[in-house]
Amino acid sequence: MKREYFLKNLECPNCANKIETALRKVDGVASAEINFITTTLTLMLNKDVIDITRNVQKVVNQYETDVLVIAKEDTDKKSKAKV
């Protein structure tokens, strides 16, 4: 299962690397990749993880306290509603 997030206010490439490494250790996460240019996080889950967004936010805030994790499907739904 694939999940995508925007990482609003992510400004530290080194922190992005640390976040990726930490997220790979979260139960249920098969892979984690951050595109620093687009500030997008892509997770591949090897099982359905309840509250994965909350877990992602906790991990991100360990390294970047000002970063807001926004699920990509949330922004997709809002843009489709405006059409």
C-alpha positions, 0 to 999 in steps of 0.5 A, spaced: 500 500 500 502 506 497 501 513 502 504 520 500 504 526 504 507 533 503 512 535 508 510 543 509 516 547 511 521 542 510 528 545 509 533 541 512 536 536 507 540 532 513 533 532 517 530 529 511 535 523 511 534 522 518 526 522 517 527 517 512 531 512 516 527 513 522 520 512 518 523 505 515 524 503 522 516 504 523 512 497 524 509 496 517 513 501 513 516 497 507 520 503 504 520 511 505 523 516 500 523 523 501 523 528 495 526 534 498 525 538 492 518 537 492 517 536 499 514 529 498 514 523 502 512 516 499 511 510 504 510 503 501 507 499 507 507 492 507 500 492 511 495 496 513 497 501 519 492 504 523 494 512 524 500 511 520 499 519 519 500 520 526 506 516 527 509 519 521 508 526 524 511 524 531 517 521 527 518 528 523 517 532 529 523 529 532 527 532 527 523 538 524 518 541 529 515 546 524 514 541 519 506 539 518 505 532 515 499 533 510 496 527 506 496 527 499 489 524 498 487 530 503 489 535 498 487 531 492 480 531 495 480 538 496 482 540 489 477 535 486 471 539 490 473 545 487 472 543 480 
